[in-house]
Amino acid sequence: MSPTDLHMVVPAGGSGTRLWPLSRAANPKFLHALTGTDRSLLQATFDRLVPLCSAQRLLLVTGTAHATSVARQLPELPERNILVEPFARDSCAAIALAAAVIQRRSPGAVMASFAADHLITDVPAFHEVVGHAVDGAADGRLMTIGITPTRPETGYGYLRCSEPARPGVRQTVLEFREKPTAEVAAEYVASGSYLWNASMFLWRTDVFLAELAARRPDVHEPVTAIAAAWDSDRRETVLADLWPTVPKVAVEYAVMEPAAAQGKVATVPGDFGWHDIGDFETLGALLGRDVDGARVVDVSPDQAPVLVVDGDGVIAVPCAPRVIATLGVRDLIVVDTADAVLVCRRDRAQDIKKLTELLRDRGYAAHV
């Protein structure tokens, strides 16, 4: 697969509300070094995609609040390839804008979309799976890379496939399934015919935009008009006029789910050490070091010590120069930052985003 044959798109948005107060709207998780190295999640994503396409063919979609930080972290990325949204309109708008810009610059190109905040540990295996998916996209299919499940997971959506998954073998996606209950997730995994939906998409830009036009013209029309002006001096005017009219909708709902119902979506299973760094449970398991019964996640060079006495199952994330000390507690998450402290039972890790909603409702938006 030549670097000239493929364009990459990296949507870099959201504030990672389940990682609050480490991840904030102004400093979201993809800008943090949560990779076990000094590279941020965004930089690690860039590092594994550029060998497949070159920096000239990698586009990143982000918000105005993050554009400067993105440019600072990725100095190799051409400025014209940072697509800045005035405000978030969900994944369909972001991905469609990138597809439309690529279509203007390189008609009929194959593009692949990968989130900025995922961790992948086996990059050569990832590249191999992408190659199989690119072949399917070049043939005119709407492709997704489904992740081979390693456990019954209730935090992810699933892809129902036409047959049990086999490495490197393309197959039809029958439908997208929402996040299941634990019992249903166990049934999915046992069947062998379900993959995790990691929102990894590949298609020809002309094929995707045609599907979008047929299914959601209310997204297609303003986005393609914006793309037509993107590389001109009319960009800001057209963007300001039309972006507010673009509906908020996920690309799965807008295009992929209805297209799957018509047999137009295919998948290639992936097993390359994929992790969605979406909560403190995952962060502790992947990056924590053992300290007296706790998993301590090192995210700051000037962090203070963590002391755990008669404790078990504690996840501690010190982000400020204060000592974290626990005595006689178990199964807690403790996150200490300069202006906020979180103490949470581990079995409530998925509910942390409720705190950000409450803070916003009560007028403490600066802390979110």
TIZA-688191 format. One record per residue (C-alpha): residue number from 1; residue in three letters; x, y, z. Coordinates in steps of 0.25 Angstrom, whole numbers, padded with zeros to 4 digits. Example, Ala and Ser with C-alpha at 12.3 -4.5 7.8 and 13.67 -1.06 7.14 Angstrom:
<pts>
PT    n  res      X      Y      Z
PT    1  ALA   0049  -0018   0031
PT    2  SER   0055  -0004   0029
</pts>
This chain:
<pts>
PT    n  res      X      Y      Z
PT    1  MET   0000   0000   0000
PT    2  SER   0007   0013  -0005
PT    3  PRO   0006   0026   0004
PT    4  THR   0000   0033  -0008
PT    5  ASP  -0012   0024  -0009
PT    6  LEU  -0018   0027   0004
PT    7  HIS  -0023   0039   0012
PT    8  MET  -0025   0038   0027
PT    9  VAL  -0034   0046   0036
PT   10  VAL  -0033   0048   0051
PT   11  PRO  -0045   0054   0058
PT   12  ALA  -0040   0060   0071
PT   13  GLY  -0051   0065   0079
PT   14  GLY  -0059   0063   0092
PT   15  SER  -0054   0065   0106
PT   16  GLY  -0053   0051   0111
PT   17  THR  -0063   0053   0122
PT   18  ARG  -0061   0040   0129
PT   19  LEU  -0047   0044   0131
PT   20  TRP  -0050   0057   0139
PT   21  PRO  -0043   0064   0145
PT   22  LEU  -0031   0059   0138
PT   23  SER  -0038   0062   0124
PT   24  ARG  -0044   0075   0122
PT   25  ALA  -0051   0082   0111
PT   26  ALA  -0039   0092   0109
PT   27  ASN  -0029   0080   0111
PT   28  PRO  -0035   0067   0107
PT   29  LYS  -0030   0054   0108
PT   30  PHE  -0024   0053   0094
PT   31  LEU  -0014   0064   0098
PT   32  HIS  -0009   0056   0110
PT   33  ALA   0003   0046   0110
PT   34  LEU  -0006   0034   0114
PT   35  THR   0002   0024   0105
PT   36  GLY   0013   0019   0115
PT   37  THR   0023   0029   0107
PT   38  ASP   0025   0044   0106
PT   39  ARG   0016   0044   0094
PT   40  SER   0002   0048   0095
PT   41  LEU  -0010   0040   0090
PT   42  LEU  -0011   0049   0078
PT   43  GLN   0004   0049   0075
PT   44  ALA   0004   0033   0076
PT   45  THR  -0008   0033   0067
PT   46  PHE   0000   0042   0057
PT   47  ASP   0012   0033   0058
PT   48  ARG   0005   0020   0054
PT   49  LEU  -0003   0027   0043
PT   50  VAL   0008   0035   0036
PT   51  PRO   0015   0023   0031
PT   52  LEU   0003   0019   0023
PT   53  CYS  -0001   0032   0017
PT   54  SER   0010   0043   0019
PT   55  ALA   0007   0056   0027
PT   56  GLN   0002   0063   0014
PT   57  ARG  -0009   0053   0013
PT   58  LEU  -0013   0053   0028
PT   59  LEU  -0025   0063   0032
PT   60  LEU  -0029   0066   0046
PT   61  VAL  -0042   0071   0050
PT   62  THR  -0043   0078   0064
PT   63  GLY  -0049   0090   0071
PT   64  THR  -0045   0104   0072
PT   65  ALA  -0041   0102   0087
PT   66  HIS  -0031   0091   0083
PT   67  ALA  -0025   0096   0069
PT   68  THR  -0013   0103   0075
PT   69  SER  -0010   0091   0084
PT   70  VAL  -0011   0081   0072
PT   71  ALA  -0002   0090   0064
PT   72  ARG   0008   0091   0075
PT   73  GLN   0008   0076   0077
PT   74  LEU   0009   0072   0062
PT   75  PRO   0018   0082   0056
PT   76  GLU   0020   0073   0044
PT   77  LEU   0005   0074   0040
PT   78  PRO   0002   0084   0029
PT   79  GLU  -0006   0096   0034
PT   80  ARG  -0016   0094   0023
PT   81  ASN  -0019   0080   0028
PT   82  ILE  -0024   0084   0041
PT   83  LEU  -0039   0086   0039
PT   84  VAL  -0044   0095   0051
PT   85  GLU  -0059   0094   0054
PT   86  PRO  -0065   0106   0061
PT   87  PHE  -0072   0097   0070
PT   88  ALA  -0075   0082   0071
PT   89  ARG  -0086   0076   0062
PT   90  ASP  -0084   0061   0065
PT   91  SER  -0076   0051   0057
PT   92  CYS  -0083   0051   0044
PT   93  ALA  -0081   0066   0042
PT   94  ALA  -0066   0065   0045
PT   95  ILE  -0064   0053   0037
PT   96  ALA  -0072   0058   0025
PT   97  LEU  -0065   0071   0025
PT   98  ALA  -0052   0064   0024
PT   99  ALA  -0057   0054   0013
PT  100  ALA  -0062   0066   0005
PT  101  VAL  -0049   0074   0006
PT  102  ILE  -0041   0061   0002
PT  103  GLN  -0051   0059  -0010
PT  104  ARG  -0048   0073  -0015
PT  105  ARG  -0033   0071  -0014
PT  106  SER  -0033   0057  -0019
PT  107  PRO  -0046   0052  -0025
PT  108  GLY  -0049   0037  -0022
PT  109  ALA  -0038   0036  -0012
PT  110  VAL  -0039   0025  -0001
PT  111  MET  -0039   0031   0013
PT  112  ALA  -0039   0025   0027
PT  113  SER  -0044   0031   0040
PT  114  PHE  -0037   0027   0053
PT  115  ALA  -0040   0034   0066
PT  116  ALA  -0029   0043   0073
PT  117  ASP  -0030   0036   0087
PT  118  HIS  -0029   0021   0085
PT  119  LEU  -0017   0013   0089
PT  120  ILE  -0011   0002   0080
PT  121  THR   0000  -0007   0085
PT  122  ASP   0003  -0015   0072
PT  123  VAL   0005  -0005   0061
PT  124  PRO   0010  -0015   0050
PT  125  ALA  -0003  -0023   0052
PT  126  PHE  -0011  -0011   0052
PT  127  HIS  -0004  -0007   0038
PT  128  GLU  -0007  -0021   0033
PT  129  VAL  -0022  -0020   0036
PT  130  VAL  -0023  -0006   0030
PT  131  GLY  -0017  -0011   0017
PT  132  HIS  -0028  -0022   0016
PT  133  ALA  -0039  -0011   0019
PT  134  VAL  -0033  -0002   0009
PT  135  ASP  -0035  -0012  -0001
PT  136  GLY  -0050  -0013   0002
PT  137  ALA  -0051   0002   0002
PT  138  ALA  -0045   0002  -0012
PT  139  ASP  -0055  -0008  -0017
PT  140  GLY  -0066   0002  -0013
PT  141  ARG  -0070  -0004   0001
PT  142  LEU  -0073   0005   0013
PT  143  MET  -0062  -0002   0022
PT  144  THR  -0061  -0003   0037
PT  145  ILE  -0050  -0009   0045
PT  146  GLY  -0057  -0017   0056
PT  147  ILE  -0049  -0021   0069
PT  148  THR  -0048  -0036   0073
PT  149  PRO  -0055  -0036   0087
PT  150  THR  -0046  -0040   0098
PT  151  ARG  -0057  -0040   0109
PT  152  PRO  -0072  -0037   0110
PT  153  GLU  -0071  -0022   0110
PT  154  THR  -0084  -0013   0113
PT  155  GLY  -0077   0000   0110
PT  156  TYR  -0075  -0002   0095
PT  157  GLY  -0085  -0004   0083
PT  158  TYR  -0084  -0017   0074
PT  159  LEU  -0084  -0021   0060
PT  160  ARG  -0093  -0033   0056
PT  161  CYS  -0085  -0040   0045
PT  162  SER  -0090  -0050   0035
PT  163  GLU  -0081  -0061   0040
PT  164  PRO  -0071  -0063   0051
PT  165  ALA  -0059  -0054   0050
PT  166  ARG  -0046  -0059   0043
PT  167  PRO  -0033  -0051   0043
PT  168  GLY  -0031  -0043   0030
PT  169  VAL  -0045  -0048   0024
PT  170  ARG  -0055  -0037   0019
PT  171  GLN  -0069  -0040   0023
PT  172  THR  -0082  -0033   0022
PT  173  VAL  -0087  -0025   0035
PT  174  LEU  -0102  -0028   0037
PT  175  GLU  -0105  -0018   0047
PT  176  PHE  -0099  -0009   0058
PT  177  ARG  -0103  -0012   0072
PT  178  GLU  -0104  -0002   0083
PT  179  LYS  -0096  -0004   0097
PT  180  PRO  -0102  -0017   0102
PT  181  THR  -0105  -0022   0116
PT  182  ALA  -0095  -0032   0123
PT  183  GLU  -0103  -0044   0119
PT  184  VAL  -0105  -0040   0105
PT  185  ALA  -0090  -0036   0103
PT  186  ALA  -0086  -0050   0108
PT  187  GLU  -0096  -0056   0097
PT  188  TYR  -0089  -0047   0087
PT  189  VAL  -0075  -0052   0090
PT  190  ALA  -0079  -0066   0091
PT  191  SER  -0085  -0066   0077
PT  192  GLY  -0072  -0062   0071
PT  193  SER  -0080  -0053   0061
PT  194  TYR  -0079  -0040   0068
PT  195  LEU  -0068  -0030   0068
PT  196  TRP  -0066  -0017   0076
PT  197  ASN  -0069  -0004   0068
PT  198  ALA  -0057   0004   0070
PT  199  SER  -0062   0015   0060
PT  200  MET  -0051   0012   0050
PT  201  PHE  -0056   0015   0036
PT  202  LEU  -0051   0014   0022
PT  203  TRP  -0057   0017   0009
PT  204  ARG  -0055   0024  -0004
PT  205  THR  -0059   0039  -0002
PT  206  ASP  -0069   0039  -0014
PT  207  VAL  -0076   0026  -0009
PT  208  PHE  -0078   0032   0005
PT  209  LEU  -0082   0045   0000
PT  210  ALA  -0092   0039  -0009
PT  211  GLU  -0098   0031   0002
PT  212  LEU  -0098   0043   0011
PT  213  ALA  -0106   0051   0000
PT  214  ALA  -0116   0040  -0001
PT  215  ARG  -0118   0038   0014
PT  216  ARG  -0115   0052   0020
PT  217  PRO  -0116   0063   0010
PT  218  ASP  -0117   0073   0022
PT  219  VAL  -0103   0069   0026
PT  220  HIS  -0097   0067   0012
PT  221  GLU  -0102   0080   0006
PT  222  PRO  -0096   0090   0016
PT  223  VAL  -0083   0082   0018
PT  224  THR  -0080   0081   0003
PT  225  ALA  -0082   0095   0001
PT  226  ILE  -0073   0098   0013
PT  227  ALA  -0062   0089   0006
PT  228  ALA  -0064   0096  -0007
PT  229  ALA  -0059   0109   0000
PT  230  TRP  -0049   0102   0009
PT  231  ASP  -0036   0105   0001
PT  232  SER  -0041   0119  -0003
PT  233  ASP  -0042   0133   0004
PT  234  ARG  -0057   0130   0006
PT  235  ARG  -0055   0119   0016
PT  236  GLU  -0058   0127   0029
PT  237  THR  -0070   0134   0023
PT  238  VAL  -0076   0121   0018
PT  239  LEU  -0072   0113   0030
PT  240  ALA  -0079   0124   0039
PT  241  ASP  -0092   0124   0031
PT  242  LEU  -0094   0109   0029
PT  243  TRP  -0087   0101   0040
PT  244  PRO  -0098   0105   0050
PT  245  THR  -0108   0099   0041
PT  246  VAL  -0102   0085   0041
PT  247  PRO  -0110   0075   0049
PT  248  LYS  -0103   0068   0061
PT  249  VAL  -0103   0053   0058
PT  250  ALA  -0093   0042   0059
PT  251  VAL  -0088   0036   0046
PT  252  GLU  -0093   0022   0050
PT  253  TYR  -0107   0027   0051
PT  254  ALA  -0106   0036   0039
PT  255  VAL  -0099   0026   0029
PT  256  MET  -0094   0013   0034
PT  257  GLU  -0106   0007   0041
PT  258  PRO  -0116   0009   0029
PT  259  ALA  -0105   0005   0019
PT  260  ALA  -0102  -0008   0027
PT  261  ALA  -0117  -0011   0026
PT  262  GLN  -0115  -0011   0011
PT  263  GLY  -0103  -0019   0011
PT  264  LYS  -0093  -0008   0007
PT  265  VAL  -0084  -0009   0020
PT  266  ALA  -0073  -0019   0022
PT  267  THR  -0062  -0021   0033
PT  268  VAL  -0049  -0027   0035
PT  269  PRO  -0046  -0032   0049
PT  270  GLY  -0035  -0026   0057
PT  271  ASP  -0027  -0032   0068
PT  272  PHE  -0015  -0022   0070
PT  273  GLY  -0016  -0018   0085
PT  274  TRP  -0027  -0007   0083
PT  275  HIS  -0031   0001   0096
PT  276  ASP  -0041   0012   0097
PT  277  ILE  -0035   0020   0108
PT  278  GLY  -0049   0024   0113
PT  279  ASP  -0049   0023   0128
PT  280  PHE  -0040   0021   0140
PT  281  GLU  -0042   0006   0141
PT  282  THR  -0035   0005   0127
PT  283  LEU  -0025   0015   0130
PT  284  GLY  -0021   0008   0143
PT  285  ALA  -0020  -0006   0137
PT  286  LEU  -0012  -0001   0125
PT  287  LEU  -0002   0009   0131
PT  288  GLY  -0003   0008   0146
PT  289  ARG   0009   0003   0154
PT  290  ASP   0007  -0005   0167
PT  291  VAL   0009   0003   0180
PT  292  ASP   0005  -0004   0193
PT  293  GLY  -0009  -0009   0187
PT  294  ALA  -0011   0003   0178
PT  295  ARG  -0010   0005   0163
PT  296  VAL  -0003   0019   0162
PT  297  VAL  -0004   0025   0148
PT  298  ASP   0008   0035   0146
PT  299  VAL   0003   0047   0137
PT  300  SER   0011   0058   0143
PT  301  PRO   0026   0060   0145
PT  302  ASP   0025   0068   0158
PT  303  GLN   0015   0059   0164
PT  304  ALA   0016   0056   0179
PT  305  PRO   0016   0042   0186
PT  306  VAL   0004   0033   0187
PT  307  LEU   0003   0026   0201
PT  308  VAL  -0006   0014   0203
PT  309  VAL  -0008   0008   0216
PT  310  ASP  -0017  -0005   0218
PT  311  GLY  -0023  -0002   0205
PT  312  ASP  -0027  -0011   0193
PT  313  GLY  -0032  -0008   0179
PT  314  VAL  -0029   0007   0179
PT  315  ILE  -0026   0015   0166
PT  316  ALA  -0018   0028   0169
PT  317  VAL  -0016   0038   0159
PT  318  PRO  -0007   0049   0165
PT  319  CYS  -0007   0062   0156
PT  320  ALA  -0002   0072   0166
PT  321  PRO   0009   0074   0175
PT  322  ARG   0001   0069   0187
PT  323  VAL   0003   0055   0194
PT  324  ILE  -0009   0046   0192
PT  325  ALA  -0011   0037   0205
PT  326  THR  -0021   0026   0207
PT  327  LEU  -0024   0018   0220
PT  328  GLY  -0032   0006   0221
PT  329  VAL  -0040   0008   0208
PT  330  ARG  -0042  -0001   0196
PT  331  ASP  -0048   0000   0182
PT  332  LEU  -0047   0015   0181
PT  333  ILE  -0042   0024   0170
PT  334  VAL  -0035   0036   0175
PT  335  VAL  -0031   0047   0165
PT  336  ASP  -0024   0060   0170
PT  337  THR  -0022   0072   0161
PT  338  ALA  -0019   0087   0163
PT  339  ASP  -0033   0091   0165
PT  340  ALA  -0042   0078   0166
PT  341  VAL  -0041   0065   0174
PT  342  LEU  -0049   0053   0170
PT  343  VAL  -0052   0041   0180
PT  344  CYS  -0061   0031   0174
PT  345  ARG  -0064   0016   0176
PT  346  ARG  -0058   0008   0165
PT  347  ASP  -0071   0002   0161
PT  348  ARG  -0076   0016   0158
PT  349  ALA  -0065   0019   0148
PT  350  GLN  -0075   0020   0136
PT  351  ASP  -0083   0030   0144
PT  352  ILE  -0072   0041   0146
PT  353  LYS  -0078   0049   0134
PT  354  LYS  -0090   0052   0142
PT  355  LEU  -0081   0060   0151
PT  356  THR  -0077   0069   0139
PT  357  GLU  -0092   0071   0135
PT  358  LEU  -0095   0075   0150
PT  359  LEU  -0083   0085   0150
PT  360  ARG  -0088   0091   0137
PT  361  ASP  -0102   0092   0142
PT  362  ARG  -0098   0099   0155
PT  363  GLY  -0089   0109   0147
PT  364  TYR  -0076   0103   0150
PT  365  ALA  -0072   0102   0135
PT  366  ALA  -0058   0106   0137
PT  367  HIS  -0056   0093   0145
PT  368  VAL  -0061   0084   0134
</pts>
